[in-house]
């Protein structure tokens, strides 16, 4: 069992604090089988909401997540992740946000790979996001299919095709190639 708690000030990375409020978070994870972890997170982020022309810095956005993970990223074999997220923003309307994602990747090292390559990893990911569950046409569905090359356990390159479909009437789908080079120290 792993449990973590956080307290933050400021508006985000490298930004100054604009009020005296703090943001708080907590996460718990339980290993239920040798490769299976189940977790839950909660976060309360301070926010400034303007209502009737008056700024109120006492507002708080809150969200939680439930997730399950099989395997570890970059390990040989199957890695799978499923996550459900839900929250409420601090506006007077109190918009409810909801999301779901599922990811599967399979890391293998076939015979005959060059010495500089420690593994290859095809992956697929589906994201469903709804920033306001009461609004009729603001959901987004994103599908990503990719391929990763592991040079070491600490350096890898990914190339993927991603497509976003917007629910709004008349909205065009967006697609494109994404790439990432990661090095961990």
N, C-alpha and C positions, 0 to 999 in steps of 0.2 A: 504494500500500500504506500502510495506517495501522496503527500498533501503539500500544497504551496499556497501562500497568500502574498499579495502585493499591495502597496500603497504608492500612488504617484501624485505629483503636482505638475502643473504646466498643461499646455494644450496639446502636446505631442512631442515627438522627437525634435530636439533643438529649438523649441519655441518657448518663449517666456510665459510665465504664469500670469493670467489676467484677473484672477480672483484668489480668494484664500481657501477655496474648496479643494478637496482631494478626490482622486479616483481610487477605487478599491477593486481587487479581484481575488478569486480563490479557485483552485483547481485540485481535484482529487482523482487519482488513478488507481485501479486495482488490477493486478495480474491474476486472471482467472484460470489460465492455462499457460503452458510454457511459451507460446507465441501470441497469446490473446490478452489484450489490455482493454479495459472498459473505463471510461472516464466521464467526468462532469465538470463544467466550469461555470462560474458566475462572475459578472463584471458590472460595476456601477461607475459610469464616467460622468464627471461634472460637465455641465454645459451652460451656455448663456442663451436664454430664450427671450425674444422680444415679443411682448404682447401689448397691444394698444400703444405702441411707440415707447414702451418702457422696457429697458433691459433688466432681466432678472437672472442673477448668477447663482441662484440657489437650486436650479433645475438639475436633475440627474437622469441620464439615460441608463436603462438597465437591460441586461441580456443574460441568457444562459445557453449552454450547449450540452448535449449528450453525445458521446462518441464511442466507437469501438474500433480497435486496430488489430489486425493480424499481421505478424511479422514486423520487421524493422526496415526502413528505407535503406536500400543498397545491399541488404543481405541476400544471399542466394535464395531463389524460390519466390513464392508468392508474397506480395505485400498488398493488403487491402485496408481501406479506411472508409467508415461510414459515419456521418455526422449530421445531427439535427440542431438547428440554432433558432432561438426565438428571443425577441426583446420588445421593449416599448420605449419610444423616444420621449423626450421631455417637453415637447410642444403641448399647447393647450389641447390639441386634438388627440394626443397620446397615441400616435400611430403605432400599430403593432407590426413588427418586422418578423419575417420568417425565412428560413433557408434550409436547404438539404444538399448534401454532396456525398458522392460515392466515388471512390478511386480504386482501381486495380492495376497492379504492375507486376511483371514477372522478370526477375533478374536471373540471367543464366551466363555461364562461361562455356560456350561451345568449344570443342577441340579445334585447334588450328588458329585461334585468335593470336594476333601479334603480342609480343611480350609487354608492350606499353598499354595494352587494353585488358583490364581485369574483369569486364563484364559488359553485357548489353541488356537493355531493359525496355521492352515495349510497355506502354501504359495507355489507359483510357480513364477519363474523368467526366462526370456529369454533375453540374451545379444547377440548382433551382433557387432563385432568389426573388423574394417579394418584399420590397421596402415598406409597403403599406397594405396590409391584408384587406382593408376596407375599400381601397381604390380598385376599380374594376379592370384596369388595363396597364399595370405597371410591372408585371412579372417579367423576369428574364431567365431564359434557359441557355446554359453554356455547355457545349460538348467539346472536349479536347482529346485528341488522339496523338500520342507522341512516341518518341524513341530516344532512349538515353544511352550514352557511352560512358562507362566508368573507367577512368584512367587509373585511379587508386580508390581506396575507400574515402578519401578526402578531396577528390577532384573529379568532376564529371561535367558532361556537356549534354544538353537536351535540345531536341528539335521537335516541334509539335505544330499541328494544325488546330486552330481553335475557331469555333463558330458560335456566335451569340444570336439567339432568336428573341426578339422583343415582342411582348404581347400586344402592345398598343396598336390600334388600327392604323394601317398605313406605314407603320415603322418598318424600315428595311433591316434585314438580317446583316450582321457584320461578321466577316471571317478573315483569317490571316494566319501567317506563319509566325510562330514565336520561337525564340531561342534563348538559352540560358547557359552560362558557364559559371560553375560554382567551385570555389576552393575554400576548404575549411582548415583552420590552423588550430 
